[in-house]
Amino acid sequence: MTQYRPVRAAVLSAGSWGTAIAKIMADAGTSVVVHARRSEIVHAINTSHRNPGYFPDVELPASVTATTDPAAALDGADFLVLSIPAQSLRTALAAWAPHIGPSTVIVSLMKGIEADSTLRASQVITEVTGMHADRVAVLSGPNLAAEIMAGQPAAATIACPDEDTARRFQTACHTPYFRPYTSTDVIGCELGGAVKNVIALAVGIASGMGLGDTVAAMLMTRGLAEATRLAVAMGARPSTLAGLAGVGDLVATCSSPLSRNRSFGTHLGRGLSVEQATAATRQTTEGVKSAEVVLALAQAHNVEMPITEAISALLNGRVTLDQAVTALMQRPPKPER
């Protein structure tokens, strides 16, 4: 008789989304070890079952433990879940790679594009580890960490070229409040997650300028068109962008005050500089780093992305707020497709 062995996951890192996915997986019956750089966070998680850096009022399941030792976190791990800034991925993963087991599946929660290479997170993972793409999955969707930590219902898409791998992780994170779906469209999920951050900056800017819901709806709708054009040009399915990892994530990120990207844009719309908005937001805002990279991908694939172009120009100081708005509204009229 085969002895049952609990599914085990290592989560890097102990930020807001890393903490949320650790709770989700533990509630699904998965044993979770969180890797944190700060020993005081590790001590708090192990003794009081709380992360004082992000959710001090939410008690984590007893099956969530923490360590500063990456080798200990990865020992026997079925899944390595990565929740770090996209621009830090290559360096962090290179340090972890020697400790990754031969059958460990890597799951990316990242929603950014690497600046220097224009590679998606899953591509960086396979390049750094030498791992086959069938062992790399992506989780994306309209997931706001604070709401999930409060136990509010949520859903997401898990994409992997290998359907069995996607289903395995689906089981490892399926709870009464978190409903994951599976897909094989990794490109669509990753690009939907990256582009929506740029569009959320635009929606936030409009809000900061005192513009209303009409403008927000316009930006979200045309932003979805931009994301879909780029994703399809790069090999994705249009239906993915119409799902949780596309329009679902877009609506949540553009609409919620909990969204870092929307909040960052709001600061810009109120007249703050990029540096001042960065200080005010205080957390990684992937859209700021990704705007120019997404635009480079669009240009490489001959895809028109006017909102992304305007945001990139604004962030790099090439245009003012008023010039960006004028440029978008004075584009030649054309049929909607």
N, C-alpha and C positions, 0 to 999 in steps of 0.2 A: 504494500500500500504506500503510495506516494505521500510524503509528509507535506502539509500545507506550509508555504512560506509567504508571509505578508509581502505585498508589493512595497518597495522602498524607493523613495525619491530624495534627491539632493536638490536644494533650491539655492541658486545664486542670484539675487542677494536678499538682504533683509530690509529692502525698501518697501514702499506702500503696496505695489502690485506683487512683489515677491512674498510679502507677508500674507496677502489675500489668497494667493494661489496655494500657499502652504496650508492655510486653514481649510480651503476647499478640498484639497487632496486628503487631508487628515480626516475631515468629515466624511469622505468617501471610503474610508478604511485603509488609506495608504499611510505607511510610516514615513515621516518627513524629517529630514535634517536640513536646517537652514544654515548656510555659511554666511557669517558676518565678519567684517574686518574689526569692528569695535568690541572689545571684550566685555564692556558693560552691557551691550545689547545681548550678547550671548548669555551672560549671567542672568539677566532679567527674564529672558525667554525660558531658561532652564529652571529658574526658581519660582518665578511668579506667573509664568505662562503668559506674559504680555510683552509687546514690543513698545517700549517707552518712546522710541524715536518717531513712531507713526500712529499707532493705535493703542495708547496707554489704557483706554477704558474697555478694550475688548479682550476677553480671555481666550487664549488659544487652546486647542485640544491638547491633552497630555501627550499625545503621540507626536507632537511637534517639539523637536529639540534643536539645539543650535551649537555651533562650534566655529572656532577661528581656523581650524585645520582642514584644508580642502581635501586632503587624502582621507581623513576620517569621515568627512561628509559623503564622499563618493564610494566608500568601501561598501560593496554589495549593492550599489544603487541600480535599480532598473531604469530609472529616468533621471536625467540631469535637466532641470528646468532653469533656463537663463532669463533673468529679468534685470538687465543692466542697460545702460545707455548704448545705443548702437555703435557710437564712435569708440567705446571702450572694449567692445567685444573681442577684437582680435588679440589684444594684449592679455586680457583676462583669461581667455580660453587657452591661449598658448601656455599659460602657467598651469592651468588645470589639466591639460591634455594628457600628461603622463599618468594621471590617476584615474582616467576614464576606463571603465571595464570594457572587455571585448564585445559585450552584448548590450551595453547601456544605450538607451535611446536619448537623444538630445532634443529638447522641446524649447523652441524660441518663443518668447513673449514680446520680443522687440518690434517696434514699429518705426524703424528708421532705415536709411540707406547709408552705407559706409562712404564717407566723403571722398577719400582718395581714390577708391577703386570703382565706385558706383555699384558695388555688389550688394545684393540683399543679404539679410542676416543668415539665411540658410546656406547661401553660397559661401559666405565667410566661414561658417562652421565646417562645411565639407572641405574647404581649402586648408584650414588650419589643422584639422584632425585627420584628414585623409579618409574620413568615414564615407561610406556609401550614402547616397541621398535617401535611401529607404529607411535609414536609422535617424533621420532628422525630420522633426515635425514642427508645425507652427500653430500656435493658438492665437486667434484674433476675434474680436467682436466688440459689441457695445458694453464694455466692462469698466465701470467706475469703482475703484477699489473700496472707497469709503462705503458705498451702498452695498457692495458684496459683503464686507465685514459686518454690516448690520443685518445680514441674512436676507436681504431683499432678492427677489427672483431675478435671475440673469441667464443669459445663454451665450454661446460662443461657437466658433467653427475651429475644428482641429484638422489641419491639412497635412497630408504626407503622401508621397508617391505610392507608398505601400499601404493599402487599406487595412491590413491586419494590424500594422503598427499604430495607425490612427485609432482603430477600435480599442487597442490595448490601453492607450492613454485616455480614451473616452471613459473606459471603465474606472480608471484610476482617479478621475476627477468628477464623476457624475454624482450629484447629491440632490436632495429634494428641492434645493433652491438654485442649483447651478446645472443647466442642461446643455451639454456639449453635443454638437453635430459633427459629422465627419465629411471630409472632402479629399480629393486628390489634387486640387488646384492650389499648389503652394504659391505660385506666382501671383495669382489673383488676391489671395489672402494677404500676402506681404505688401503688395503695392496699394491695396485698399487701405491698409493700416498706415502706410507712410504718407500717402497723398492726403488723406483726411486730416492729418495734423496741419498741413499747410493751409487747407481750406478753413480749418478752425481758427487759425491766426487771422484770416481775412474776416471771418464772422465776428471775432472778438474786436478787431479794429473798427468795424462798422458800429458795433455796440458802444465802444468807447467814444466814437464820434457823435453819438446820439441818434444814429439811424435806427429805423425800426425793424419789425418782423418781416416786412416786405423785402427789404434788402437781404436779411439773413436767409430767407427762403430762396431768393434768387441765387445767392452765392452757394448755398448747399446744392441746389439743383444743377447749376452749371459746373460746380466743383465735382459732382458725381460724374458728369459727362466727361470732364477732363480725366478723372481717375480711370474711367472705363476705357477711354480711347487709348491711354498709355498701356494699361494692363493687357488689353486685347492685342495691341501691337507687339507686346512682348511675349505673347503666347497664352494668356489667361482666357478663361471663359467669361463671357459677359454676365452670365447668371450669378457668378460669384460676387460681382460688384453690386448685384441687386439683392444680396443676402446679408447675413449678419456681419460678415467681415468687410462689407462694402457700405451700403446705405445705412445699415444698423449702426456701425461704428461711427460713421460720419455724423449721423443725427445726434448721437449721444455726446460726441466730442465737441460738436459745434453748439450744442444747446445748453450744456450744463456748466454752472459756475465752478463745479469741481474739476473741470478740464483745465489742465495746465496750459495747453496751447491756446484755448479760448481766452483764458485769463491774461496770458502774455499779450495777446493781440489787443485786449481791452486796454491794457496799460499803454500800448503804442498809440491806440486811438485817442487816448486822453492827453497825448503830447509827450509821453516819456520817451527817452532815447532807448535804443536796444540795450545799452549797458544798464540803464536805470530799470528797465522792465525785467532784465535778468535778475537784478538784485531784489526786486519786489516779488518775483515769482518764487525764487529760492530753490526750485527743483529743476531737474533736467527737462527741457522743452524740446522734444525731438523735431518738431516742425521747423524751428529756427535753424537747426543744423541740416535738415533735409531739403529745404526749399531749393537751394541752388543745385543740389545733387539731383533732385527730381527733375528740375528744368534741364539739366545736362542729359538725362535719360530721354526726355521728351525730344530734345533737339537731335539726339543720336538716332531716334526712331521716327523722326519727321512728324511728330505729333504736336498739334497746337494746344497750348495750355496757358491761356492769357491770365487767369487768376494767379497761377503759380509764378508766372513771369513777373507780374506786378508785385507780388509779395517778396520775391527774390530781390528785385530792384530796390524795394523799400528797405529791406533788411540790410542791404549793402550800401545804402545811402545814395543810390543813383537817382532816386526820385523822392519827392515829398509825398505826404498823405494825399493832399489835394491833387497832385499830378497823377498819382496811382488811380484814384477814383475817376478822374477825367479820362485817362487812357482807356480804362475798361468800358466806360459808358459811351465813348466816341468811336468804338470799333465799328467797322462797317456792318450793317444789318445783314442777316442771312437766315435761311430756313433752319428750323430746329429739327435735328435728326437724332 
